[in-house]
Amino acid sequence: MNGPPPASFPAFDVSKSDRTDALTVVGLTVTYRMRGRDREVLQDVSFRVRRGEAYGLVGESGCGKSTVAMAALRYLPRNGKVLAGKIIIAGQDVQKLDADALRTMRANAISMVYQDPGRALNPSLTIARQVTEAFEAAGVAREDAVQRTLDMLRRVRIAAPERVMDSYPHQLSGGMQQRVVIAMALASNPALLILDEPTTGLDATVEAEVLDLVAQLREELGTAVLFISHNLAVIGRMCERVGVLYAGKLVEEGATQDVFARPRHPYTVGLLRCLPTAGRSKDTERLDTIAGNLPLPGSAIHGCIYADRCRLADDRCRREAPPPYRVGAAHGDQMSRCHYHERATELPRAASQALPPQETLRENGPPALVLRAEQLSKTFHVSGTPLRAVDNVSIDLASGETLGLVGESGSGKTTLAKLMLGLLAPDPGSVLELDGTQLAARVTRRNDEQVKSLQIVFQNPDSALNRAHSVKRLIGRALSRLAALRGPAIDERLATLTAAVRLPERYLGSRTRQLSGGLKQRVAIARAFAGEPRVVVCDEPTSALDVSVQAAILNLLADLQRERGVSYVFISHDLHVVRYLSDRIAVLYLGRLLEIGPAAAVFDGPHHPYTEALLSSVPTLDAHDSKARIRLSGDLPSPAALPSGCVFHTRCPRKLGAICEQQDPPFHAADADHAGGPPVHRIRCHIPVDELRVLQSAIRDDDGKTTGDAPENATRDE
């Protein structure tokens, strides 16, 4: 790696910043006071967001993304302070504003939408009161604020806004809550809107609706957007430019299309390789990962801050901090803090993509069924009203197989999982078997072997792990319940188990509060595998994790399945993740199974119109992907008043007419040829499968452009 270094330039000419910028950040350095020391969490960060522009900020948790937002709002915690630099919003230097001017700026020039809308809304106040307060803070009279609230709720596509205004936050879905928070943020028509992970935890259709809403309102109002997210596909869809933060430094910046098409920093390359993008599967390749961890805040690093994790790094990188190199790209200048930015895409992979050998025995024919559910139903009774959460679902699960469960929030995925685990009792007539033996309805009535055979990994390990106990005790307690293990045998099994989940031995004495999100999830997985389970239910196990940690967890789950023959029921809103890990996919809607089949068949089609809508809502990194998104009209109906006929007909873009409203559709075989046995891909729809295949293949030609006419009642975004 010899030769002259490329020319370097500053990130941008600060002197050119003027009132045409909604946000200008110049040389921002922020410290937090921790254990008696000031530790830098942001170092010399500079970027600008022009008026009407959407700028994405990406990076792992702990990189400083939210600190940038808090500094812009001048809302850092008590132990935080801006050590150097300037923050200019709509021409005003934020650091120089007095209390009154700062309050005015927050009310009129800048707004923020947080990740969890439930925590941003006051549970004791109606939606009307909270949104009108936002207008009143912007100087609108009380009597006018009510009418403006009504208009704004309509503008953010809330149906029946009068009813919503009289509701409390807990009476709204997550997507509705997020729309209300966006309405509050836009009440002042701000120059800058900061979105901090606004779609994390939302299902694909709601996420797409929220993103469409932000894009439309940005176009109408000319509002600039600072979009903070670890979802690179969302950034690719929403933002013209993107900045990549690592350990408090901006290591790459440029037009989103340029950065994602040809990244010039090894960290950006690593993040993009971690993604389980379309067409990737656990059976064909392992996801790449980024080894190591972020440096601790305030660490003294003389060379490149990424050198310890970079597989291109040499002595020069460890000795000299790279300046911001700037090169021309297709859509403007691209900046990278890497001495070897021209070779970034040559970054070697963390490990071989070759898959480890499959140890599950399959020589004697197809794998045996482990779990079978027949006509599984669950009805809740709320205030005397029956709510059918799961309705006659029949599925099976083979040894060493992953069944993905997908559908919008409220479709019954988690309820179905709880029925399998015995945490809920199904309705009379439901059948649930493990290895051909009837399972008791309640987990308390199952024998020890059955309890060990079905385990769960939750979305949030913090809520599932006792913070007062060490990692060794958390896993050891699960092992101690095994009658065959005592004393030294437990320690030996513990060492084997922690090695299997790639949990370093040095963390065994730690409390969970001392661990990162990825390490906590490894502890939760180790505990679930302590009893040698036959089936593990994974309920959104990676949704709150960075893409780098997510890739490591998905590789781990795939490896454990190959090594131990365990079966998974995998629940997730991220359809790319489901596609990567699942052998088969079941699509649920209002507790009803609408489609089930091999993952490739479900994704490639033909698919049920509901599956088609879900898949069309998934954002991709490809900026040229012009597939039409199908908007589903209205919200999910209430389980207390299920539609007659096909449960999906009230929102279906391909509804035929009266038959859909009056008759429950049968399952049709979607396999091209299943003469040798029962169909493995089935679709529950009145439209014949061959007709669905023609309709869906006509939507796009090979170039991704629409070639056929959409049905009259389908709403599509081009």
N, C-alpha and C positions, 0 to 999 in steps of 0.2 A: 504493500500500500504506500508506495513512494510516489514522489512527484509533487509539483506545486499545488497548494490548496486552491480551491476556487475562490473567486472574489466574494467578499461579504459586504453587506449593507445593513443599515438599521432596519428594524421591522417596518417602520414607515416614517415619513417626515412629519414630525410633531408640529412643525410650524404651519402645516397646511390645514390643521384641524380648525374648523369654524362651526358656525351655527347650522351647517348642512348635516352635521353629525348628530345623531340622537345620543350617542354615548362615545366618549373618547377616554380611553384608559392609557396613561402614560407612565411607564416605569414604576408600576404599582408594586410595592413591597409591604407585606402585612406580617405582623408577628403575633403570636399568642404567648402569654406569660404562663409557663408551665413549670411547676416545681422550682420556682425561684429563678427561672431563666427565660429570656425572650427567645422564642424559637420561630424561625421564618417558615411560614406556610405558603406565602406567595413571594416570588423574587423577580423583580424587574419585568413585570408583565405589561405589555403594550398591545392594544388593538383598538379598532374603532368599529362602530356599528352605524352605518349611514341611515338617514331617514328613510323609512319604508322598507328597509332591508331586514332579512332574517339571518342572524349569525348564530351558528352552532358552537357549543363549547363541550368537548368530549374528553374522557379520560377516566381512569379507575377511581373508585371511592378513595378519598383521602388526597386526591391530586390538587384540590383547592377550588373546584368549580363553584360550589355554593358559597365559598368565602368571597369570591369575586362578586357574586350577587349581593351578599350582605354588606360588602364594602361600598358598592355602588349606592345602596340604600342608606348608607351610614348607620348600619344596624348590626355592627359587630358585637359579639358578647363582651362582657366587662373586661375579660383578660386579653381582648384583641385590640390592636391599634394599627393604623396606617403609619408605617415608619418612613416611607418615601413615596413619591409619585403624585400624580394628579388624576382625579376622576371628574370629567366634565359631562354634564347632562344638559342637552339643549342650550349650550353656551354658558351654563352656570358651573362654577367650581364648587363641587359638593363640600369639600373640606372647609371652605371659607364661609359657608352659610351659617347664620345664627339660628337659634331654635325656631323662631317664627318662619324664617325663610325656608328652613328645612322642612317644616310641617307643610308649608304651602307647596313645595316641590313634590313631596310625597303624595299630596292630595291631587295634584294637577298634572305633573310631568312624568311620573313613573309609577308603575303598578307591578305587582308580582303575584304569580299563581304557583302555589306550592304543590308538592307531590301528592299529599294526602288531603283531599278536599274536606273530608270529615273532620279533620283537626283544624281546618281554617274557618269552619262555620260554628257559630255558637249554638249548641243543642237546645238552649232554652228560649231562643228567639225564632219567630217565623221567618221564612224566606223574605217576605215583604219587608219586614222591619230591617233586616240586615242589608238588603240591596238598596233600600231607600236611604239608609245611613251613608252608604257610599256616595250617592248623589248629593246628599246634604253636605258631606265633607268637601265636595267639589264646588259648593256655593249655590246649589239649587234649592229653591224654597220647598218647604215640606209638601205643600199641596201639588206642586209640579213634579216632585220626586216620585210620587206614587204612579203617575201616568208614565213617566220616563222608565220606571222599573218595569211596568207592563210591556212597554215598547222594547226594552232591552232583552227581556226574557223571550219575547217573540224573535228577536234578532238572533239570539243564540240557539234558535230552533227548539225551544221548549214548547211542547204541545200543551194545550189547556193551561196557559200561564196564570189565569185567575185562580185555578185550583192549587197550583204550585205555590203561589204567593201566600196562601193560607196554611201551607204545610210546614212541618218542622224538618230539619235536615235528615233525621233518621227515617223519615217516610219516603225518601227519594233514593233511587239507585245511585251507584257510584258515578256513572256517566252523567246523570242529571245533576248531582252535586257539583261535579267539575264544571258543567256549563253555568251553574249559578255563580261559582267563584269567578269564572271568566267574565260573566256579566258585571260582577262587582268591580273587577279589575279594569274594565273598559268604561266604567261610569264617567270617568273624568276625561275620556278621550286622550289617554296619555301619549307622550312622544315616544316612550319606551315601555315595552311590556316584557318582563322577565318571566320565563316559564322554567321552573325547576322540576324536572322529571314529571311533567303533568299527566303522562299517560301510563306510568308504571302501575301494574296491577289491573288495568282495564282490559277487557277482552277485545278481540280484533275489530269487531264492528263498531264498538263504542270509541275505541282509539281512533279509528278512521274518521268517525264523525267529529270528534274533538279536533283532530288535525285539519280536517276540511274547514271547520268553523274558524279556526285561527287564521288559516290562509285567506279565507274570504273576508274576514273582518280586517285583516292587515291590508288587503287590497282596497277595501272600501274606505278605511279611515287613514291610511298612510302611516300606520303605527310601525315603528321599528320593533324587532323582536330579538331578544337574547335568549336562545333556546339551549337549556342545559339538559343533557341526557347521556346515559350510557348505551342507548339504543342507536347504533350507527345507521340502521336503515331508516329510522324516523328522521334523523338529521339529514340523511341523503334526500329524503322526500321534501323536507320543509325549508331547508336553508340554502341560500346562495353561496355563503362562505362558511368556513369552519376553522376553528382553532383547536389544537390538540394540547391539553395540559398534562404535564407529568411532574409530579413532586413539586408543584408550585411554579413551574416554568412553562412558558409557551414554547413547545418544541417544534411545532409545525403549524402553518397557516396558509390558506389559499382558497380558491374557489372550490366548492365541495366536489364538483365533478372532477377537477384536477387531482385533489388530494386522494379521493377514493379510487380513481382510475390508475394513478401512478404516485403512490405515497413516497415521500422522500425522507422519512425518518423511520428507523427500525421499529420504534414503538408503535407508530401508526400501522406499519406492515403487520406487526404482531397482533394488534387488535382486530384488523380485518380478517386475518387468517383464523381467528378464534370462532368466527361466526359459522353456525350450521346453516349455510345458505342452500338455496333450492338445488335439489338433485343429490345432496350429500347424505350419506347414510352410515350408520355404525357398522354395516356389513361390508362397506367398500373402503372406508378410510377413517383414521382417527383425526380428531380436530387438533390443530396445532395449539400450543399453550405458550404462555410467557412465564418462564421460570423465575423463581425468586419473588421478592416483595418490594414494595416501595421503601425507600430510605426513611428513617425516622425524621420527623420535623426538626430542623435545626442541625442536622448532621453536617459535619465539615467535609465537603467534597471538593477536591481541587480540580478534577477534570470534568468530563461529561457526567451529568447526574444519572444517566441511564447506562453507564458503562458496565456496572456489575451485573446487569441483566441482558446485555446486548451480545449477540453471537457474532457481531462484526467488530467488536471493540478490540483495540490493540493498545500498546503502551502510550501512543500519542493521545488516545481518547482518555486514558486515566491520568494523563499529565496536563493536558490543555483543555480548558472548557471551550467548546465550539461556539463561534459567534453565529449570529443569524444569517446564514447564507440565503441569498435571494436569486431565483432563476425565473426566466420567463416560461409560462405554461400556456395551454390552449385558451384559458379563460382569464388570464391575468397573471400577476406575479405570484410565486409560491415560495414561502419561506420555510427553511428547515435548520434546526440547530444540530447538525450532524456533519462531521468532517468528511464523511463518505456518502453524502446524500445521493450521489449519482448511482451508487451501488446498493441502495437500501432494499430494493426488491430482490436482491440476491441473498438476502438474509437466510442462513440455513435454518431448517426446522428444528424445533426443540427436541424432537425424537422421531424415530422412523415412523412413517405412516403405515407400515406393515402391521396387520392385525395379529395379535397373539393367537395361538391355535385354539380351536373350539374344543373344549373338554367335555361338553355335554354329549352323551352317547346317543347317536341317531342311526346307528347301523341297523337296528332292528325295526325299521319302519318309522312312521311319523311319531313325534313325541307324544307321550301320554297326556291326557287332560288332567290338570291340577285342580282347577276351579270351574264350577259350572253353576250358572244362575238361570233359572227357568221361571218366566212370568213373575219376575221380581217387582214388587210394587211397594210404595210407601205413601200413606195418607196421613197428613197432620190435621189436627182439629184446632182451629184458632177462633175463639169466641163463638163456638158452635158451628163454624163454617168449615167444611172439609176442603183441604188443599192437597191435591194429588201431585207430590213432588217427583215420584218415580212411577211410571205407568207401564206395567207388563213388559219389562226389559228382559230379554233372554240373550245371554252372552256366555262364552266359554274362554278359558285361558289355558294354553298348553305349557308344558315344562320348558323353561328357557325362552319364553316368548314375552314380548312387550305389547300390551294393548293400550293404545293412546285414547283417552277420552277428551273430546273437544266439544265446544258449544259455548254460547254466551253465558254470562253470569245469570244464575237462576234456571239453568237448563237441567239441573239435577246431578251434575257430575260428583260433587262432594257428598251429596246424600247417598248416591249409589255406592261410593267408596265406604261410607260409614256402615251401610247395610252389610257389605262384605266382611268388614272387620268386627261386626257384632256390636258396634256402638249405638246402632239403632235397630229396633226390631221391625222386620218387614210385615206387610199385611198378610192375613191368612191366605193360604193357597200359594204363596211364594215358595220356591224351592232353591236352596243354596247348598252345594255339595263341595267337599274338599276330598280329592282322591276317591271319588265315588261314594263317600260317606256323608250322610246328612249332617249339616252344621246346625247347632243350636242357634236360635235367633239372637240371643244375647251372649256377649263375650263372657259374662260371669258364669254362664252355664256350659261353656266349652271346656274340654279337658286341657291340661297343660300343653300337650303336643299340638293341639289345634291352635291354641293361643300363640305359641311360638312360631307356628307356620305362617301366620298372617301378621305382618308388621306394617308400620307406616313411617314415612319421612315427611314432616310438615314443611310448609312454605317458609315459616319463620322459626328458625331453630331457637331463638331467644325465648319464645313462648313455650317451647317444649323441653328446654334444659334448665335444671335448677342452678341458678347463678351462685348459690352458696357452696356447691360441691365442686371438687376438682374433676378434671376430665377422667382421671383414673377411676375415681369413685363412680362417676356417672355410667361408664361402660362396665366397670367391675360389678356394680349392683345387678345389671342385666345378666351378666355371666353367672353370678352367684345363685340365680334362680334355676340354673341347670343342675339337676340332681347328680350328674356324673362328674361334675367339676368341684374340686375342693382344694384349698391351699395353693401349693405350687402350680397345680394344673390350671387354676384361674389365671395366674400370672403368665403362664406360657401361652394360654389361649388369647390373653389380652395383647401380648406382643405380636402374635400372628395376625390378630384382627386389625390392630393399628397399622401394621405394615401393609395389610391388604387395602386399606383406605388411604394409604400414603400420608399418615399422620405422624410427624416426627416425634420421637420418644421424649424430646425435651419439653413437649407441651403437656405431658401426662399430669404434671403437678399444678398446671395452671387452672384458674377459674375461667369460665366461659366468657366473662366480661373482658378478659385480657386477650381474647382471640379475635381474628378477623372473621368476616361473614363466611368466607370459604372454609376456614378451619372449623367454625361452629357446625357447618353443614356436614363436614366429614365426621365430626363427633356424633351427630345425629344419625348418620348412615351406619357408623360402626355399632352404635347401640341397637339399631334396627336389625343388623346382621348377627348380633350376639347369639341368638338362639337358632342359627342356621335356618332361616325362614324359607318357606316354599314360595310365598308370594309377598312382595313388598309394594304397598301403595305409595306412590310418590305424588304428593299433592302440591303442585307448583313449587318444586324444590329449588328452582334456579331463577325464579322471576325477580327476586330482589338482589341478584348477584351481578357483578360486572361481567362483561363478555369473556374476559380472561379467566375469571374464576368459574364461570358457567362452563366453559370448555373443559376445564379440568374435572369438574363434577360429572359432566356427561361422559367423558372418557372413563372415569372411575366406575360409573354405573354400568357402562357397557362391558368393561373388563371383569367386574364382579359377576356379571351375568354369564360371561363366557367361562369363567373359572368354576362357578358354583351351580350353574344351571337354574338360578333363581328366576322367577317370573315377575314382571312388573305390570302394575296398572298405573299408567303415567298420565297425570292430569296437568294441562298447561294451556294458557291463552296464546303462547307463542307457537304458531303452527310450524315454523321452521324447526324449532326444537323437537316438537312432536314428530315431525317427519323424520328427523335424524335418528331418533332413538326407537321409534315404534316399528314393529313388524306388521301389526294391523291397527286400524283406527276405527273407533265407534263415534258417531256424531249424534249428540243428544240435543233435543229441543223440547222445552216444557216437560221434561221427564220422559219423553218418548224417543225411542231409537229410530232415527230416520235413515241412517246409512251405516254399513259396516263392511269392511273389506281390507285387503292388503294395502299398506300405506301407499305404495306406488300407484295402485289402481285408483284409490280414493283421490289422490292429488292430481293424477294425470287425466282422470275422467273416463267415462261420463260420471258425473256426480249429481247428487240431489241438489235442487235449486238452493237450498239453505247452505249446503257445503260450498256451492259455487260462490255464494255471497260472502261466506267467511274467507275463502281463499282470495277473492278479489280485493279484500280489505287489508291484506298483509303487505306492509311496506317492504320494498327491496332496495338494495344499494344501487341498482342500475337506474341511473337517471333517465335513460332512454326507454325504460319499460313503460309503454303507453297502454297497458291493459286497462280496460274499462272497469271502474269500481261500481259495484252494484249496491245502491242504497236501499236498505230495507225500510219500508214506510212504517212509522209508528214505533211504539215500544213493545217489549215482550208482554203478552197478555198475562193476567193474573192466574196463578194455578187454581184459584177459587172459582174461576169462570172460564174454563177451557173452551176454545172454539169448537164448534161441531165439525164433523167431517175430518178433513186433514187439519191438524193443529197449527200448521204453518200457513194456511190459506189467507189469513188476515194480513200477512206481510209478504206473501210470495210474489216475486216479479214475473213468474211464469204461470200464474193461476189460469186454469182452463175455464172455470165457470161454476155452474151449480154443482157439478159432480164433486168438486173440491170442497164445497161448503157442506155437502150433505153426506158424503160417504168417506169412511176411513180407508185410505189407500192400502193396498196389499204390498208385500215385498216382491220385487222383481229381481231376477238374476241379472247381474250386470257383466258377468263373465262372457268373453267372446265364445268360449267353448267349455262347458262344464259337464259334458256327457259322461265323463269318467267318474263323476261323483257329485255330491251336493255343491251348489254354488258357494263360493267363498266371498264374493262381492255382491252385496244386496242393497237395493235402493227402494225406499218406501215412498212411492209417488204414483199418481194416476197417469202421468206422462210416460209412454213407453220408453224403455231404455234406448232403443235405436233412435227415437226422435230426440231425446236429450242429447245423445252423442252428436247428432247433426246440428242441433241448435247451438251447443256449446262450442263445437269446433268452428262454427261460422262466425263467432264473435271476433276472432283474431286470425289474421293470416300469419305467414312465417315471419313477417317483419313486425308483428305485434300490433298491427293496425286493424281496426274494425272492418270486416268484410261482409257481415250479414246484418240484417236489421234486428234490433232488439225488440222483444215483445212490447206491446203498447203500454202495459202497466209497469214496465221495468224502468227504473230511474238510474241512469248511468252517468258517470263523470269521465270525460275523455281527457 
